[in-house]
Structure formats: structure tokens, C-alpha cells
């Protein structure tokens, strides 16, 4: 009975996609809710408010970076799900592991925003990115191995999905390594990588 149940569990890709949409939406909302505005009790002039907003720069930077992160990984996951003919129990749990990593993004973002000068905070954030990429790569390779991908999906698309994840993670690793120079340099490179992936389709470029 257990074996039969395991075979019929998690077959609906649509339900997995719906759950993913909800979790991504909550994580994106938490990002902005974690931004702490200056207290009205200590702001008594336009200049003081401007200075307080400027002091929040680390929060604004990490918010932008993480919103891009979640947008890119949401698009990546949806691309995979759109090419699946059906799901499976194991694939569902791999994607739940991916969504677990998604729920950690607001936490790693806040840590980096609070301690933006510390390399350890940047490395924790990068570890979150690495976990997201690893789970997404695992899910696609699992789907390939167990013939869950739609038969009409051409080989070049199958290869492109894996290549995109590998390339992005390699670039993120380079960006994270630059924290040895300066954490702001590292963040700037990661944001530049994200903007490239987010804006490339609009610029008419084909990205693998």
C-alpha cells in the first residue's frame, strides 16, 4: 500500500506551481516588510529625514538584490514546471526543498542588510543562492532521469536549462568571492549579474 501511495503522490505539476507562486509572493512581501523606517520621534526636519533615508542604503540595496533573486529563481522554476509532463513524489519533495531555500531569502537578506560590511553575512547570503541553484539543478536532472519531461521538449532546451543554472551559479560564486576585496564590490557584481539575466530578454539577446 505504501509503495502504491508513493507512486500516486505528487503527480500534479499545477498544484506544485500554485504552491510555489504563493510562497514566492510571501517571500517577496516579507522583503519589503523587513525594511525598518526611521522613527518619527527622532525626525524633526526634512534634512534629518533625508539623512535617515540615506543611512538605510544597505537595506535598499539588499532589498533590490533579493527581489531580483526571487524573480529570477521564480522564472527559472516556472520554466522547468512548464516543460514537465507530470510530477512525482520525489520531484515534489525536491521542489519543497527548493521552496525551503526560498523562505530563507528574507532572513539572509536581513542579515546582510544589518551586517553589510561583514564577509560572513555576504557568504551566508551566497550560500542561500547556492542552495537555490543546487535544488533547481537537482530537480531538472531528476526529471530527466525519470522521464518526467514532456516528450516534445527538444534536446537543446533540456541542455539550455542546465547550462543556465550552472553558468549563473558560477557567476554568483565569482561575485561572492569578491567579498575578499570589499563586500560592496561583491554585492555590486551580484546585482549586475542579476540585472543581466533579468533584462537580457528585453534587449533581444538570447541567453542559454
Buried (B, 14 or more C-beta within 10 A) or exposed (E): EEEEEEEEBBBEBEEBBEBBEEBBEEBBEBBEEBBEEBEEEEBEEEEEBEEBBEEBEBBEBBBBBBBBBBBBBBEBBBBBBEBBEBBBBBBBEBBBBBBEBBEBBBBBBBBBBBBBEBBEBBBBBBBBBBBBBBBBBBBBBBBBEEEBBEEEBEEEEBEBBBEBBEBBBEBBEEBBEBBEEEBBEBBBBBBEBBBBBBEEEEEEEEEE
